[in-house]
Every structure is written in C-alpha cells, then in structure tokens.
Amino acid sequence: MVARVNTVTFQGIDVQPVDVQVQISNGLPAFTIVGLPDKAVGESRERVRAALHALGLSLPPKRLTVNLAPADVAKEGSHYDLPIALGLLAAMEVIPKAELEEYVVLGELSLDSSIRAVAGVLPAAIFAGANENRLICPADCGGEAAWAGDLDILAPRNLLQLVNHIKGTQIMTRPQARLREEDASHRPTDLASVKGQETAKRALEIAAAGGHNLLMSGPPGSGKSMLASCLPGILPPLSPQEALEVSMIHSLAGTLPEGGLLRHRPFRDPHHSASLPALVGGGHRARPGEISLAHNGVLFLDELPEFARSTLEALRQPLETGETLIARANHHARYPARFQLIAAMNPCRCGHLGDESLECTKAPRCAADYQSKISGPMLDRIDIQVDVLAVSLADLNAPPSGESSAVVSARVMAAQEIQARRFAALSAPEHIRLNAHADGVVLEAASIMEDPARELLNRAMETARSSARGYYRILRVARTIADLAGGPEKIGRTHIAEALAYRRMALS
C-alpha cells in the first residue's frame, strides 16, 4: 500500500513540488527515507516515531519506505516531518488517503506531537494557491500563510488536532492574516534630531527620492550612522506587492517568527566581519544573504573599507541587476536583491585626516592606502558621495531646528510619484520605478537637458575622464534633484551642478 502527500522544496525564491510516497511492505522492520535527504530530513524518522508514540500509535513491525520524489533534487529542512507523518498515518489507514490529495503540507514535529514553525510557508502558500491546492502548516505560520489569498488553510498546533479534523471529530477555523508587530527598538531616528549636517541631510533626501546609493565619509562621531538610521523614516511605506515580495524572502530565511507580513522597509546593517555568503547569500543550504533580506529596503554598510575586498566586489553585480544568483554544482538559487546601499567610512584609518591636532603621523599617505581598499568600479556604482564634517560646538549647543522626517518624507513621496507617472508614460519595464533603476533609452527619454546643463556635464566628464556609467549616474541624480524641485520637463544647469558635487570621490 502506497500513500502520497504533497509538499514542496525551495531553490532560491522558486518553489518546486515534492511527492512524499510512503509504502508499508513485508520484510525486516526498517524505516528508510530516500530521495536525496539531508541530515535534517534523515532525522525525521525519530521525530515522527516519537510524535506517533505520543498519540498512542506504534509503527508496524514491517519495512517502511519513504520516497521524496523527484529523487534527483536535494531535500533540505525539517518541514518534511508533517507530510511524512501524515503519509504513514494514511498508509496505516488511521486517516483516509483521499483527504490528503488536495493539500500541500509543511511542518516540523516535536517529540510530543506538537507542530513547530518552519521557514518558507508564505511562498509555499502562494504556490498552493496558484495550483488550486489547499495548505496545512503550523499554527504559528497560519497568519503568514493567510496573506497568500483565498485558499483553504489548516493551521494545527499538534498532530492530534489535525487528525481529529481530518476524521471529522473536530473543526478547525481558517487562520486570520496578521501584520508583524512593530518593534519599538527598531523605529527610525527622526531627521529633526540630527544637529547640523545640512549638506548630508540634503544628500540623504535626494538618495531617498531617487533610490540612489549613498556613501558618507567623515571623522568618527560626525553622525554618519545616525543619518543612515534616519533613511527608513523618510522612505515611502511598502506597497502591498513590495510587502509580499519582502515577506516571502524573510519567510524563506525563517525571520518571520510571528507569522505576520512585514509592514516597513527592511534596514539591514551587517557587521564588517560578515562573510561573503552571509552578505550575498549561500552556505550549505544556499540561504538568502543580507542583500536579499534588504530587498525593497536599505543595506547599511558601516566602516566600508573594513569589509573584505572580495565581499565588496561581490556586490557589484546585484547593484546592477537587482538580484543575486548562487551557483551550485547541481542547481542555481536565485534571490531578489534590489536594495538601496548606504555606506559610511572614515577618511583614513585614524579617522582624523585634515585635523592637524588629531591626525596620525602617516597622513596623508594612510588616507590613500585606506581609501584604496574600495575599488574604482565599486565607487562608480555609488551615485552620491558626500563628506560629513565634524559637528561644530555651536550646532551641538543649538536646539534642534531641522525639518522632521515626516516633512521630508512628504517631499520624497511627491518626487517618487512624479517618477512613477513619467515612467508609466514612457511604457518603461515594471521594475523601473525610480530614477536609480532607469537605464539606456528610458533614462535618456526621461532626462532631457537644457543646453547649458549639457555643456556643463560634458565639460566635467572630459575633465574627470569619467566612465559611461558615471555619466549616466550623474544624469540620474540630476533628474531626481529636478523632481524634488517639482519635476520640470528639462534638467537645468543648477541640477547638474549639484549632482556633480555629489560625485567628488569618483571624479577625483
């Protein structure tokens, strides 16, 4: 007798179906799982055995074979526990096999038969809905799965509750969709609390309005990290589609413990000791890295030159394409990674270059050595680069007088609405929503310049001998500056001049 249960496996953001086949046959007592299971899947035998024992059931003294098809695809994770247990119960005729045919099942079993949360429930629920199936998932993940749309969901807390529902002796209600609770400790800093640094705040506003990458260079204590923490507070909220995309990635990473949808743009700030797989993605199970967890949000890299050179160079392709591809011998994992890079660094190792009373004896040679850790192609991909000077004593003693994040956010949203209308009128591809995403023909059509502006830009490019990428990045920033000014059809000379001022490190 063979019983079948549907489940899934994950290859990056993609979901693939898996057929769990359970057979009970005569022979020496054994419990075998085949189909390229990893260590966690192989250990399901003991968890399933103990969970059934907690229900008062014992496995028959026969040969039990579990096949995870297709057999040539690696199976990873603990979410196979529940489908294997249900397959055994169906093969033992404890529950009817026909009741399981329309369900996609995920869940990890505890020894007492309770069902623990697993990663990837949201993309699995979307997959089930697209294939007109129903879903069985842990109770802690029910609020996450409910966002997948109008599909039948069972979210039991333990195996007994699920068996009783299938046999008709207990009725389970559909879980309600939930939003992730806001953590007060992770609220963005209000821009009004930043004293001084008017140039840096202006650069931050431009970066937010156009989705541009930003690098801040300045001495320790000048407020670079504080400015970066203000950025999420001036960005528009996630759209429903963006929230779903971000939550799917965090679901695969197992960072949605409350089972709710993300409401705010991610802000990821990995330590400079982070490895390449931690930042870009990879490892044994090819999990999403920090750049994918920052999708549709902000990736803040503090002390940029302290990151490993190979780690920084690995960011070059995702910054251009908006996705990361993790290559393995037997498969490739693809994750979205359209993030906004905000970086901070000291001008030299001691951090006090230019201050004769504080700088080290190796200046200015130490500054050249320190800054050379960041390659030219990497710098070329950062649209806005500003110096953040030390805050003066007068600014520190003065009361906060700057604009609040709410005021700046209103201007940012207005500028982004102008961009959205412009790109819609140009029939741009769907992923081009901000000036930073535009390229080629679309960028040229959206960035018509007045003659004085074109002359200034051409003269600056000839003097600096900048790359074609640098030329177009200046054009994007200038387009954003014009949009913040109300969105005139043509870019003016003042817009180009301000954009050039933010490319100092790239042009020098």
N, C-alpha and C positions, 0 to 999 in steps of 0.2 A: 504494500500500500504506500502510495506517494502523496504527500500533502504539499501544496505550494502556497507561498506567501510572498507578496511583492514588497520590496524595499528599494533603496537607492544607494549609489556611491557617488562621490564627488571628485571631479577632476577640474580643479580650479573653481570657477564660478559655474561651470557646467554640471548638470545633474544627469546621471545615467541610471537606467533601471537595472535592478538586480532581482533575479528569480531565486528565492530560497526554497530549495527542494529537500524534503525530509522523507526518508524511507526507513521503515522498520522491517527487518528481514531476519530469517533464521540464521543461526551461526553463533560463534562465540561472542559473549557480551562485550561490546565495544561501542564507543561514541566518537565518531570521526567527523571532522569538518574539512572539506576540500573546496578548491576554487580560489587558490592564492590568498588565504587569510593571513593577516599579520598577527603579531603576538596578542594584541587585544582581542581579536576575533577568535583566535585559538583558545583563549582563556574563557570564552563564553560557555564552554562545556560545564565548568564548575559553577559558574553563576546561575546558569539555567537549571542545573541539577539541584542546587540548594533552594532556588526560588520555587521549584515544583514541590520539593520536600516541605517547604513552608505551607503549601496548600494541602498537604496531606497526601500527595501523589508521589509515587516512585516510578522511575523509568523501568520499562520492561527488561528482563534479562535476555535481550536479543541484540542483534547488530544494528546500531543506529547510525545512519549516514546522512550528513547534511552537505548538500552541494550548493555552492553560491555561483550561479551562472549569470553572465558568461565566465567561464573558468579561466580565461586568459587575461582578465582585468584584475589588478590588485585590489583587495578589500581591506580597508583600514578603518579603525574606530570601534567604539563599543556599542553603536546603535543597532548592531545586528542581534543583540541579545533577545529583544522582544519578538522580532519575526521568527527567530529560531525556536523560541519557547512556544509561540502560537502554532508553528508548524508541527512541533512534537505533540501538542495537545490535540491538533486535528488528526494527526496520524494515529494517536491513541484513542480516537473517537470520543474524546471528552467534550469537544466542541465540533459543530458541523463545518466541514471544509468549505461549503458553498458560501458561508458567511464572510469568509476572508478574501474572496476573489477580487472584490472591488476596492480593497483598501491598500494604501501604501503605509507601511508600518516602520516606525523608528522608536528606539528606547533602550536604555541600559537598565539591567535588573540588579537590584541589591539582593543579598542573601535572604532577606525576609520577604521577598517578592514585591517590594515597593519599586516604582519605576522612576529612575533618575533622569534629569535633563541631559540632553545631548546637543551637539553642535549641528547646524545645518537644517533645522526644522523649517525655517521660513522658505528657503529655496526648494526644499522637498515639498512643501505645501503648494507652492506655485506650480511645480511640476505635476503634482497630483491633480490640481485643478485644470491644468492645460490638457491633461489626458483623461478628463472626466472620471477620475477616481476619487475615493474618499481617503481620509487620513486618520491614522492612530498615532498619537505622540504622547510624551509625558505631560502631566498636568501643569508642570512649571513652564512648559513651552506652548501651552494652549493659546495664551494671549498673543503670542508671536505668530502662530500659525493662522489665527483668525484674520490677519491682515491680507491673506492670500486671496480673499474674495469669497464668493458664495459657494463654499464647499462644505460637505458634511465632515465634521471633525469629532473624534472621540479623544478625550484627554484624561485617561485614568490615572489615579495616584498609585495603584498597585495592581498586580496581576489578577487578584480575586475580583476586584471591581469590574475589570474588563471582561472576565469570563462570565460573570453574572449578567452583564449587559448583553453579551452575545447570546446567552441561553435564554434571555428574556425575563429573568427574575429581578433585574434592577435596570432603571432607566437613567442614562447619563445625559446631561444637557450640553449643548454646544458652548464652548468657552467664549468669553467676550474679548474682543480686541482691546489691547491695553497699550498705553503710551509709557515709555520708560520714564521713571521718576527722575526729576531734575535733582542733581547733586549740588547743594549749595556751595560746597568747597570748590566746584569747578565752574562757577559763574565767571564770565569775562570781566576783566577790570574796566571800569568806566574811564573813557578817554579824558574826562574832566579832571581826574585825579593826577594826571601827568603834568608836572610843572615844567614850564619852558618847552624846549624841543619843538618849536613851531614848524621848522622845516621837516623834521622827521614825521610829525603828525600829518602834515600835508602829503608827504610821500606815502604814508600808510593809507590815507583816504584814496589816493589815486590807485594804489595797488588793490584795494578792496573793490573800487568801482569797476576796474577792468579785468580783475582776476590775474594781475601781474605778479611775477616773482619779485621778491624784495630782499636786498642784502643791506644790513646796517653795520657800520664799522665805527667803533668808538672805544674810549677807555673804560675800564671796569667801573660799574656804578653809575653810568650815564643814563640808564633807563632803557636799554635795548630790549631786555626780556620783558619788562613791564609794557613797553609799546607793543610787542608781539602778542602779549596776552589780551590786549585791547581789541585785536582784529576780529575775533569771533563776534564781539558785541556790535560791530558796525556792518557786518555782512547780513544780507537778507536771510530770512529763515529758509529752511529746506522746503522745496516744493514736494507734493505727495510722491511724485515719481522719483525725485532725488532721495527722499527719506527711505523709500523702498529699496533703492539700489544700495544705499549705505548700510541699511539694516541687514540686507542679505549677506554682505561681506562680513559684518560683525557676527552674524549668526554662524557662518562657517568657521569663524575664528573662536566661537564659544564665548563671546564677550557681551551677550545679551542675557545675563542671568535672571533678570526679572521677567523675561518673556515679553518685553514691550518693544515698540518701534522707537527708533531714535528720532528726536524732535529737533535737535540742534546740530549745527555743522561740527564735524569732528575737529578736535585740536589735539594733535599728537606731537609730543616733544621728547623723542628718544635721547638717551644719553650718548655722548660722543664715543663711548666704548661699544656701542651697538655693532654687531657683526653684520656682514653683507646679507645673509639670509634673514636676520631679524629686521633689517630695514627694507629690503627689496622683496623678500618672500623666499620660501624654500624650506630647507630642512628635510628631515626624514619623510614627513607627510606633505611636503610642498604647501605649507600653510601660507595665508596672506601675510605680508610684511607691513611695516608701519606706513609705507606709501599707499598701500591699498586700504588700510584702515583709515587713512586720511582722505579717501576719495570723497569728492564734493566738499572738502573742508581744507584745513590748514595743516601743513607739516612744518614744524618749527625746529630748526637745527641750530642750537646754541653752540658757540665755540666751533664754528665751521671748520677751521684748519686742523682741529684736533681729531676729526673723523679720519678713518683710514682712507688713503688715496683711492684704493680700489672700490671702496664703498661709495665714495662720492661719484666716481666715474660711472658706476652702475646706474646712477640717477639720470644720466643724460638721455637715454632712450625713452624712459617713461615720461620725462618732462616734455618730450616732443610728441609722443604717440598717445599719451593718456592711458596706457595700460602696460602691464608687465607680463612677460612670458617666461615661465620657469620650465626649462627643458630637462627632461629625464630620459633615460635610455628607452623606456617602454611607453612613455606618454608625455604630453605637454600640459601644463596647468596655466591657465590664463586668468588674470585678475584685473579688474578696472583700477586705474591709478591716476585719475585726473584731479590732482591736488594743487594747492597754491603753496609754493615754497617760500617760507620766511626764514632767513638766516641771519645770524649775528656773529660778529667776530671782533677781537681786539686788533688794533693796527699792527701790533708786534707781539712778541711773546710776553714781554713785561707789561704791555698794555698802555704805556705812557709815552708813546712816540710824540715828539714835538714839545713835551714839557721838560725843559732843561733841568728842573729841580727833582724830577722823578724818573726820567728815562734812564735805561741801563747804559753801561759803557760801550755796548756793542752797536748802539744806534748810529747811523740808520741802516747799517748792513743787516741787522737782525730783522728789520721790517721786511726787507726784500726776501730774505730766506723764509720768513713766516708766511707771507702772502703767496709765495710761490707754491705752497702746498695745494693751492686751488688752481687747477689748470685753466688755461685760456678758454677752451671750449666750454668748460663748466660756467665760467664767469659770463661767457657770451649768451648763456641761456637765462641769465637773471636780468630782467628788464630794468629794474630800478635799483640803483646803488647809491646810498647816501652816507655821509659822515654824521655821526651822532656825537656832538661835543659834550664835554662835562657840563653839568648843570651849575650855573653861577649861584653864588650865595644870595644874590638879590632875588633870583627866581625861587630859591628854596624858602626864603622868608616871606615871599608874597603869597596871598591867599590864592587858591585855585581860581583861575579866570577863563580857562579854555572852554570850548564847546563840549557838551556831553556826548556820549556815544549815540544817544537817540537822535540828536540833531544831525550829526554826521551821517548816521545810518539813513536818514530820510534823503539826503543828497545822493548817497550811494545807490539807493534803490531807484531814484529818479533817473540817474545816469544809466543804470542797467536796463531800465525799461526802454530808454532811447535806443540802446544797442539791440535789444530784442526786436523792436519794431523794424530797425534798419536791416538786420539780418533776415528777418521774415520777408521783407520787401525784396531782398536780393535772392530769395529762394536758396539760402545757404543750407548746408547739411545740418542735421538735427543737433549734432554735438557742438556746433558753433553758436554759443550763446553770449559770449563775452569777447571783447576785443583781443584778449590774450589768446583766444582759441582760433582766431581768424588767420588765414594764410593765403598766399597765392592771389588768384583772381578776386576772391571775395574781399581780401584785405585792401587791394588796390581800388576796388569799386567803392568800398566804404571809407577810404581815406584820401579823398581828393584834396589837394593842397593849393593854396594861393601861390602865385608866382614868387613873392618874397620868401615864403616859407620853404618852397622847393629849393631856391637858391641857397638859403642858409643851410639846409640839410645836406645838399650836395657839397658845399664848401667844407662842412665839418667832416663829411665822410672822406673827402680827398686828403684833408689834413691828417686825420687819425688813421687812415688806411684800414678802416673797419671792414668786417666781413659783411656779406649779404644778409646773414642772419641778424647782425647788429643793426643794419639799416632798417629792416622790417620791424625789429623790436622797438626802435625809436619811433617809428611810424605808429605802432600800436599804442604806445604810451601817449603820444601826442593826440591821437584820436580820443583816448579816454579823458585827457585834460580838457579837450574841447567839449566832450559830452557832459562833464561836470559843470561846464560854463553854460549849459543849455542846449548843447548839441547843434552848433551851426553846421551847415552842409559842408563847408570847406574848412580845412585846418589852417589856422593863421600862423604868422611868424612867431608870436609870443608862445603859442602852444609848442612849436618845435623847439624854441629856445629853452623852455622849461624841461622838456623831455631830454634834451641834450645834457642838461645839468645833472640829470639823474643817471648818466652813463659814464661818470668820471673814471671809475676804475677800468672799465672796458676800453675807453678811448685813450687812456694814458699809456 
